[in-house]
Amino acid sequence: MPVEQLTYAQIAERVGVSSEAARALAKRMRLPRSRANDGKTLVAVDLAEIQHKPLPSGRSPRGNQPVTGIAAIFQLSVNCLRKHFAHELLHGRAQKRAENLRRLEAAAQGGAVTARRVLHLVYDKAEAQELHDVSDDDERRERAETAVLERPSKKALERRAALSAGEGTDWGTDLLPPADWRQPLSPP
């Protein structure tokens, strides 16, 4: 097929997606774009080269399904699903999130720097949301702000772990470094 100059709406109509999805598709495929005289964006596209298959309706890319879809998978009626699995429908996402956070914490304790960074971001976001939810409670806001500011650095965390490595074992204080090596640490 020949290369055509199409707007996002025209691409969306031909491919069977929304205008925003057509825009994302053009960006992802790095198709050349230009502005028309009317201000709309034109994309140089050969529709034969686009291998896009839109997701079936009723299912998002994140895997969330409507209750009717879940009921069909398990061959149950919607009422039966809601009656016997109401807790799972309401709390399933939160349980999965908690599992993922536990995995992240385990990876961070194992020394994965990326896991530590992601955990810090998640906790900072949770603290910010808590502040937003209770914006009139000055004491809580001040506590959350100081908690973020007082977070120890990676080096301080490692030093603290090294100093407490022998606690609760037969090694005891044998693992402690010489007294002149110790540097004051910030309180935990």
C-alpha positions as CSV (number, residue, x, y, z in Angstrom):
1,M,0.0,0.0,0.0
2,P,1.1,3.6,-0.6
3,V,2.1,5.9,2.2
4,E,-0.8,8.2,3.2
5,Q,-0.9,11.4,5.3
6,L,-3.6,10.7,7.9
7,T,-4.8,12.4,11.0
8,Y,-5.0,10.5,14.3
9,A,-8.8,10.2,14.0
10,Q,-8.5,8.7,10.5
11,I,-5.9,6.2,11.6
12,A,-8.1,5.3,14.6
13,E,-11.1,4.7,12.3
14,R,-9.1,2.5,9.9
15,V,-7.3,0.5,12.6
16,G,-10.2,0.2,15.0
17,V,-8.8,2.0,18.0
18,S,-9.3,5.4,19.8
19,S,-7.6,8.6,18.6
20,E,-5.3,8.5,21.7
21,A,-4.4,4.9,20.9
22,A,-3.6,5.9,17.3
23,R,-1.4,8.7,18.6
24,A,0.5,6.3,20.9
25,L,0.8,3.8,18.0
26,A,2.3,6.5,15.8
27,K,4.7,7.6,18.5
28,R,5.7,4.0,19.3
29,M,6.4,3.2,15.6
30,R,8.2,6.5,15.2
31,L,6.2,7.5,12.2
32,P,7.0,10.9,10.6
33,R,4.6,13.6,11.7
34,S,3.8,17.0,10.4
35,R,1.3,19.8,10.9
36,A,-1.5,20.5,8.4
37,N,-2.6,24.0,7.6
38,D,-5.6,23.6,9.9
39,G,-3.3,22.7,12.8
40,K,-4.0,19.0,13.0
41,T,-1.2,16.5,13.0
42,L,-0.7,14.4,9.9
43,V,1.1,11.1,10.1
44,A,2.8,9.5,7.1
45,V,1.7,5.9,7.4
46,D,1.5,2.8,5.3
47,L,-1.5,0.9,6.9
48,A,-0.2,-2.4,5.6
49,E,2.8,-2.1,7.9
50,I,0.8,-1.6,11.0
51,Q,0.5,-5.0,12.8
52,H,-1.8,-3.7,15.6
53,K,-4.4,-6.0,17.2
54,P,-6.6,-4.1,19.6
55,L,-7.4,-5.8,23.0
56,P,-10.9,-7.3,23.2
57,S,-13.4,-4.9,24.7
58,G,-14.0,-5.3,28.4
59,R,-10.4,-6.0,29.3
60,S,-7.8,-3.4,30.0
61,P,-4.0,-3.8,29.4
62,R,-3.5,-4.1,33.2
63,G,-5.5,-7.3,33.3
64,N,-8.5,-5.9,35.1
65,Q,-11.7,-7.6,34.0
66,P,-15.3,-6.8,34.7
67,V,-17.2,-9.1,37.0
68,T,-19.1,-10.6,34.1
69,G,-15.8,-11.7,32.4
70,I,-14.6,-13.3,35.7
71,A,-17.9,-15.1,36.1
72,A,-17.7,-16.4,32.5
73,I,-14.1,-17.7,33.1
74,F,-15.2,-19.7,36.1
75,Q,-18.6,-20.7,34.6
76,L,-20.6,-19.0,37.4
77,S,-23.4,-16.6,37.4
78,V,-22.6,-13.0,38.4
79,N,-24.8,-13.3,41.4
80,C,-23.1,-16.5,42.6
81,L,-19.7,-14.9,42.1
82,R,-20.7,-11.8,44.1
83,K,-22.3,-13.9,46.8
84,H,-19.4,-16.4,47.4
85,F,-16.4,-14.4,46.3
86,A,-17.3,-10.9,47.4
87,H,-14.2,-10.6,49.6
88,E,-11.9,-11.6,46.8
89,L,-13.5,-9.2,44.4
90,L,-13.1,-6.3,46.8
91,H,-9.7,-7.1,48.2
92,G,-7.9,-9.2,45.6
93,R,-6.0,-6.2,44.2
94,A,-4.8,-5.1,47.6
95,Q,-3.7,-8.6,48.5
96,K,-1.6,-8.8,45.3
97,R,-0.1,-5.4,46.0
98,A,0.9,-6.6,49.5
99,E,2.5,-9.7,48.0
100,N,4.4,-7.6,45.6
101,L,5.6,-5.2,48.3
102,R,6.8,-8.2,50.4
103,R,8.8,-9.4,47.4
104,L,10.3,-6.0,46.9
105,E,11.2,-5.8,50.6
106,A,12.9,-9.2,50.4
107,A,14.8,-8.1,47.3
108,A,15.8,-4.8,48.9
109,Q,17.1,-6.6,52.0
110,G,19.1,-8.9,49.6
111,G,20.9,-5.8,48.3
112,A,18.9,-5.0,45.1
113,V,19.4,-1.3,44.7
114,T,16.5,-0.9,42.2
115,A,14.1,-2.6,44.7
116,R,15.2,-0.2,47.4
117,R,14.6,2.8,45.1
118,V,11.1,1.5,44.1
119,L,10.3,0.9,47.8
120,H,11.3,4.4,48.7
121,L,9.1,5.7,45.9
122,V,6.2,3.6,47.0
123,Y,6.5,4.6,50.6
124,D,7.0,8.3,49.8
125,K,3.8,8.2,47.6
126,A,1.9,6.5,50.4
127,E,3.1,9.1,52.9
128,A,2.2,11.9,50.5
129,Q,-1.3,10.4,50.0
130,E,-1.7,10.1,53.8
131,L,-0.8,13.8,54.1
132,H,-3.2,14.7,51.4
133,D,-6.0,12.7,53.1
134,V,-5.5,14.3,56.4
135,S,-4.3,17.8,55.4
136,D,-5.6,19.5,58.5
137,D,-3.6,17.4,60.9
138,D,-0.4,19.4,61.3
139,E,1.3,16.9,63.6
140,R,0.9,14.0,61.2
141,R,2.2,16.2,58.3
142,E,5.2,17.2,60.3
143,R,6.0,13.6,61.3
144,A,5.8,12.4,57.7
145,E,8.0,15.3,56.4
146,T,10.7,14.6,59.0
147,A,10.5,10.8,58.2
148,V,11.3,11.6,54.6
149,L,14.1,14.0,55.5
150,E,15.6,11.7,58.1
151,R,15.8,8.6,55.8
152,P,19.3,7.2,56.2
153,S,21.6,6.9,53.2
154,K,22.5,3.5,51.7
155,K,25.9,3.8,53.2
156,A,24.5,4.5,56.7
157,L,22.1,1.5,56.3
158,E,25.0,-0.8,55.4
159,R,27.1,0.5,58.2
160,R,24.3,-0.1,60.7
161,A,23.8,-3.6,59.3
162,A,27.6,-4.3,59.6
163,L,27.6,-3.1,63.3
164,S,24.7,-5.3,64.2
165,A,25.9,-8.4,62.2
166,G,27.0,-10.4,65.2
167,E,24.0,-9.7,67.4
168,G,22.1,-12.8,68.5
169,T,24.9,-15.2,67.2
170,D,27.8,-17.0,68.8
171,W,30.1,-14.4,67.2
172,G,28.8,-11.7,69.4
173,T,31.2,-8.7,69.4
174,D,33.9,-10.5,67.5
175,L,32.5,-9.1,64.2
176,L,32.6,-5.5,65.4
177,P,35.2,-3.3,63.7
178,P,38.0,-1.7,65.8
179,A,37.0,1.2,68.0
180,D,38.8,3.9,66.0
181,W,36.8,2.8,62.9
182,R,33.4,3.6,64.4
183,Q,31.8,6.7,63.3
184,P,28.7,8.1,64.9
185,L,25.5,7.1,63.1
186,S,22.3,8.9,63.0
187,P,19.7,7.4,65.3
188,P,17.4,4.8,63.7
